[in-house]
Amino acid sequence: MTARSKSEPLWLELATAAAFCAFLFYYGLAAFGLVGADEPRYAQIAREMLGRHDWVTPVLNGVPWLEKPVLYYWSAMVSYSIFGVSDWAARFPSAVFATVMVFSAYVFMRRFRPGSQLDTALILASIAGTIGFAHAASTDMPLAATLTVALLAWYAWYETRSKLPLAAAYIFLALATLAKGPVAPFLAVIIVIPFLLLRRDHTALRQTFWIPGLLLYLAVALPWYIAVQRANPQFFHFFILEQNLARFGTNKYYHPHSFWYFIPVTLLGLVPWVVFAVEAFVGAVRESIARRSSFELFFGLWAILPIIFFSFSQSKLPGYILPALPAFAILAAEHIWRRIDEQNEPPLWLTLLHSIVATALLSASLLTIFFVMKIPVSAHAIVTVGTVGAAVFLGMLVAMYAKGLRTARFATMVPLVIALAFVIKVASPAIDLKDSERPVAQRLDQLVKPSMPVATTDVPRTVGFGLCFYRNQPVLDYADGGVHAGDYIVISRPGAEKAIVAMTNGRQVLAIGSFPPQDLEFYLVTTAQPPAAAEKR
């Protein structure tokens, strides 16, 4: 009996995949507040759309914000309607999309590569890229999940020629277009067409462009684009020409990186399975050449072509290559199970490297609080982490040497679960203090009324976006001419009184409090005596 013929009960596989998704994606969604510029900005846009009962135009501070399509905002609006407005609810849609992505890969592999379906689900769920973006209130996971379902459905059609999966492919491609715009169909095209050309399957190429499917795509994707263009005549120029073409072809949005930037980003995104993923990709290239295997060729192209395409972009962000990671996970799971099926254990050096990567991930997570707070790592911490890392490394090595690759999934998941639990329970308060504006807003609420206007100057723009969400009010920036007429708070660096006085034409400026973890000072700008609330420090 081959390894593939031995299958766990369906209920046990589903329960295992669901349990890991529940922990990896949903646990600790609110452990620290929204970080960066995008998370609070997208969360606030969804809140304002919900408050306006407007399902067409994304709005920030009452002004149309047309940088991204609407799928994430719709998802967050539904989440807010069910759970209320919170940072947890803002991140919840990404966790749901990640879950859909994992289970779609599970169903696909159970149908077309039985035996490796649970490993596929667990590997895809546990790579760093999936976990990270499942915890982010952003448009990246909605795109990756919907595009993954679309491509899996298309390949299911390719193997079966059933019209149902082809229809599903067009529907989910439309949803991907609502998630991130024209980049979704473009990615699908640069994967599918090269695959069919290399396979010399011109019949499938013609059949792929199926008129009912194209009509389904237009019926799902086009209504919102028409509605938003009618409501905002500047949409096409701003979104298509500036946010897509200019973002790709120029450094207008200040995210320049080297051409090779996405190679280390991809490798980090595949941790802790990066060793097997790279080996599987190399094996897929060999299989495609030697046996002209359609499976390895399709997923190999899916893995590499988005990375090559975005490497030419003049603006680069880590989330761009998220749609490529599911292909690597699928290749890794299939490669592992092929080795098991053929009783072909990997060489010792490969097992050693895999154990080192998983141990390094755990060790780094145990030291996260030192990295976040930018303090020297103590000798005691080094000894403790070294001892724990050595024990985990030896445990993984012994388990995989004694039982082979069958134990790889759980031998790898143990340090991963410990690492994530530690970051969420121990390190997240430090992340909250240093990188989120949630505690800044809480400190500000102790000093002034929630209705007091706020402005910023000489601080990262993330401060303004974060406070905009957590105080639910516009936060002006002096760099944009943001000076209020009445009394208001300015957030800047310590010792900025004179500069603020000059920018406010000599108005009275009083330091009323601070937030040392982010080196922020709160100043009251007033023409009258400061209120009692402002005297508290």
DAWODA-V122140 format. One record per residue. SS is DSSP state (@ for helix, = for strand, . for the rest). Layout:
SS, SS
This chain:
., ., @, @, @, ., ., ., ., @, @, @, @, @, @, @, @, @, @, @, @, @, @, @, @, @, ., ., ., ., ., ., ., ., =, ., ., @, @, @, @, @, @, @, @, @, @, @, @, @, @, @, ., ., ., ., ., ., =, =, ., ., =, =, ., ., ., ., ., ., @, @, @, @, @, @, @, @, @, @, @, @, @, ., ., ., @, @, @, @, @, @, @, @, @, @, @, @, @, @, @, @, @, @, @, @, @, @, @, @, @, @, ., ., ., ., @, @, @, @, @, @, @, @, @, @, ., @, @, @, @, @, @, @, ., ., ., ., ., @, @, @, @, @, @, @, @, @, @, @, @, @, @, @, @, @, @, @, @, @, ., ., @, @, @, @, @, @, @, @, @, @, @, @, @, @, @, @, @, @, ., ., @, @, @, @, @, @, @, @, @, @, @, @, @, @, @, @, @, ., ., @, @, @, @, @, @, @, ., ., @, @, @, @, @, @, @, @, @, @, @, @, @, @, @, @, @, @, @, @, @, ., ., ., @, @, @, @, @, @, @, @, @, @, @, @, @, @, @, ., ., ., ., ., ., ., ., ., ., ., @, @, @, @, @, @, @, @, @, ., ., ., ., @, @, @, @, @, @, @, @, @, @, @, @, @, @, @, @, @, ., ., ., @, @, @, @, @, @, @, @, @, @, @, @, @, @, @, @, @, @, ., ., ., ., ., ., @, @, @, @, @, @, @, @, @, @, @, @, @, @, @, @, @, @, @, @, @, @, @, @, ., ., ., ., ., ., @, @, @, @, @, @, @, @, @, @, @, @, @, @, @, @, @, @, @, ., @, @, @, @, @, @, ., ., ., ., ., @, @, @, @, @, @, @, @, @, @, @, @, @, @, @, @, @, @, @, @, @, @, @, @, @, @, @, @, @, @, @, @, @, @, @, @, @, @, @, @, @, @, @, @, @, @, @, @, @, @, @, @, @, @, @, @, @, =, ., @, @, @, @, @, @, @, @, @, @, ., ., ., ., ., ., =, =, =, ., ., ., ., @, @, @, @, @, @, @, @, @, @, @, ., ., ., =, =, =, @, @, @, ., ., ., ., ., ., ., =, =, =, =, =, ., ., ., ., @, @, @, @, @, @, @, ., ., ., ., =, =, =, =, =, =, =, =, @, @, @, ., =, =, =, =, =, =, =, ., ., ., ., ., @, @, @, @, ., .
